[in-house]
Amino acid sequence: MHLPTPLEQAPRLSEMLGVDLLIKREDLAGLCVGGNKARLLEFALGSLRAKGVDTLIAHAAAQSNKLRDIAAAAARFGMRAVLLIPASRGATETLPPQGNRLLFDILGADVRLVAPNFDAASIMISQEEVRDEMAREGRRPAILDRRLEYGADATIAYVDAAEELLGQLAASGKKPHSLFIAAGAGMTAAGLALGLKHLRSPMRVMAVSTSGRARDLAPDIEQHAARAAERLGLTTRLSSGDFTLIDEYAASGYGVLTPALADAMRLFARAHGMVIDPVYNAKVACALVDKVADGRILRGATVVYVNTGGGPAIYDYSDALSADPVDVGVNNDVAALPSRRNT
């Protein structure tokens, strides 16, 4: 990947939001179309290649950034990628692939459909079945699942990112109050929070859950951080009091585009020329806007927004996004936008 990823000023967004906004551009990380998964794979692929692994197996949604970058990394290193995605329901099965799903095919991945309602145990079983199949063919497969070694590697990658970010901030003279980032499985947020705590940064990680409840996600983040700290030999440990989990934007569900999310996407596009996705980063944008509006983030404070990537997913929402009912940003009035909580 391309390191360090840029940390850029956002003057128009800063003026509109009332804070000094800095954007960490993980979407410009290299590897296909960028994103935070490139940083994770930078760590995970090193250990896997050293072990002679030649086949990567993973399960996620059809618009998964993780699967896209696994396919891209496999292509770069001459490996095979077997991607398991939930089967579509209804008319969507006959539509041509869009976004990341299209990129899976372009990158040459072996895409296989599994039942759409698999629970965690069934997902692992399906991955293990593919692993055994690949082994019978004489290949050396590895499953990239957060419950396995990949989860620790992924968290460690963002401990490293925390150090990178603090170096950039020191060079700029900026001292942010908080950092906003999406939290899906929680490894990225865990790594950043652990790294910042270990390096004694007062910056607060504000992790915005994309689909889960805070009480369920918080223990996962602590566990990811504990595994990473143990692997790195750090005495620092993360507790739930070391970060803030925001889950009021998760009620709409994973990957559901709401009018408020579409407004947030247009706001960042028209005020900064940056595309954010509806699954992860638009929810973070909504949280940032609301936390400034309700005084949780003081006006004038310096805030870091981490764009973790995922832009290709927007093409799967073209019908809804092309409606364009709200012309956000024309009057530079963020306060005029509707509340984004659970909408």
Helices and strands as residue ranges (DSSP letters): E 7-9, H 11-17, E 20-25, G 26-28, H 36-50, E 55-59, H 65-76, E 80-86, G 90-94, H 99-106, E 110-114, H 120-136, E 141-143, H 149-172, E 178-183, H 187-198, E 204-209, H 214-232, G 240-242, E 243-246, H 259-272, H 281-293, E 302-307, G 311-317, H 318-321, G 334-336
